[in-house]
Amino acid sequence: AFGAGPREHQRRRNMSVIEDLEQNFGALTAEITVKTGKIPKVSGGEKQDVISDVERLLIEAGELVDQIDIEAASLSSQARQKALSRVKTYKQELENSEKELRRARIAMYDYHSGRDELLGPDDPHHSEDQRAKLLDNTETLNRGSRRLEEGYRIAMETEQIGVQIMDDLSRDRETITRARERLRDTDGNLGKSSRVLRNMMKRIVQNRIVVAIIVLVLLAAIIVGIYFAVQ
């Protein structure tokens, strides 16, 4: 139970982070809806500014969803499944918002602004389908750009994690090296102690032998003395 405390604290922190990210995502999607609905009501440069704002907001919302996805990986199994289910819903919501943006851009192009923004002047022969195809290509490029940015961000995070792992491994290697040195010193001290003990045992054995010889000599002397005394 004691070891579970830090993990539980980390999970609660991650849940709090996810809640903040989801609140920010909700605010962004609400703003996207408002600005997308505004596109048909404006024209010219203002229309392009609103479209640019919506595209920027979609990128930011997509980044928030990716962050939620990353944070969800550290949750418990049940909480992770719920978070990933919401992530799937958020991604679908973003796809719908992108479709709404495309429809809003197509729906209200008049003859001059639509022709100038998509086809260029003096070219009245392109159809609405061709305009939609051009817009789809633009959205595809934008999505590709977002994927590249996300890939770059993940690569940078992976590089940082790799550097951290290398630092940890370096510290572990130093710790192991110091432990080996201490073991060698301990082994040397044990060897010295063993030699001292062997020398002590040799002296004890030698002393016992000397004592035994002295006792035998004394016994022999006593026996001889008794013999001559009896004679």
Protein Blocks (a to p, Z undefined) as FASTA:
>chain_A
ZZmmmmmmmmmmmmmmmmmmmmmmmmmmmmmmmmmmmmmmpghjllmmmmmmmmmmmmmm
mmmmmmmmmmmmmmcfklmmmmmmmmmmmmmmmmmmmmmmmmmmmmmmcfklmmmmmnog
hiakbcfklmmmmmmmmmmmmmmmmmmmmmmmmmmmmmmmmmmmmmmmmmmmmmmmmmmm
mmmmmmmmmmmmmmmmmmmmmmmmmmmmmmmmmmmmmmmmmmmmmmmmmZZ
